[in-house]
Amino acid sequence: MVSTPALAAVLPTVLVVMGAPAPVTVTAADLPGTGWSGARPVHGLDARALSACTGAGGALQGARLESGGTWTRGERGPLVSSTATVLPDGRAGALATAYARRLPACARTVLVPEYAALAPFDTAGATVRPLVVHVPRGARAAGVAVELPVAGTTARFTGTVVLVTAGRRATLVEVDGGVALRPAELGALVAGVARRALAG
């Protein structure tokens, strides 16, 4: 039997663990429209490498990253996946600031080579566009879209990455495929993640 003093010493730690927020990954309820089905991941976003490039690699030091499910709509995509974590106080804000400043540049040095390893893309023709994604008050978002021509064809691939932060939570949402989400659809997806991150 555990003594009362011993239990009293352990209880605050137990309460802290039980009260810790859970990571928020994309769920089926966040997906815009209809026609989605589960899929096997084809591209594992290197969240640590991307964060290190932005200068905020230290924010993820010791953090446990959790991958969510993967969904697709149609044969050419889009393919939606996510990686999430819960950070110590202050680190999520530092991560958000670093992504807002450096994500487009890091898309060229980190994301383009990652995508190029998947298919014969014409990396010389890559274009990178910063994205403005609106989220509820109390949350922050920084996004980028990378477009790559498929070598020898007229087809194009779009990879979109958005970091959503709220409180101690941080979620990287990735949307890949030959067919991109419309801006309104992407906004709805990201806003849904942000609302759940704020609510927990």
C-alpha positions, 0 to 999 in steps of 0.5 A: 500500500502506498503511504499518504506522504508518498502519494502526495509527492507523486500526485502533482506529477501525475496531474501534470501528465494527465492535464497535458494537451494532446497533439492535434493531427488532421482527422477525417472531420477536417477534410473539405467536401466529400470523396475522401478515402484512407491512403498509404503515405507516400511522402514522410515530411521531415519536420525536424529538417524543415524546422532546423532550416527555419532556425527553430530546430531547437524548438523541437528538441526532445519533442515527440512527433505524432503522425496523423492519418492519410487521406486522398481524393481521386487518383491524382490526389490531393493527398492529405497528411499531418505531423503534430506535437506539443511543445513547452511554453513559448516554443510554439510561438518561436516556431511560428515566428521562424516559419513565417520568416523562413518557410519559402526559402526553406521550401526550396532547400528542404522540400524541393529535394524531398519531392524530387526524390519521389518522381522525375520532377524538373526541379529547375522549373520549381516555383514557390509561393507563400500562402496566406491562410486565415485561422481563428484568433489565438492561432497562427499559420504559415504556409507555402506551396511548391509547384514542380513540373513532371519532366517531359510532360505537361503535368504538374505536382503541387506540395503544400505545407502549412504550420498551425500553432495554438498555445503549446500545440503545433501541427504541420499539415501537408497536401500533395498531388497532381490536383491541389486543394482550392484555396477555400478548401485549404483554408477550411482544413487548416481552420478546423485544425486550429479550432481543435487546437484552441479548444483543447 
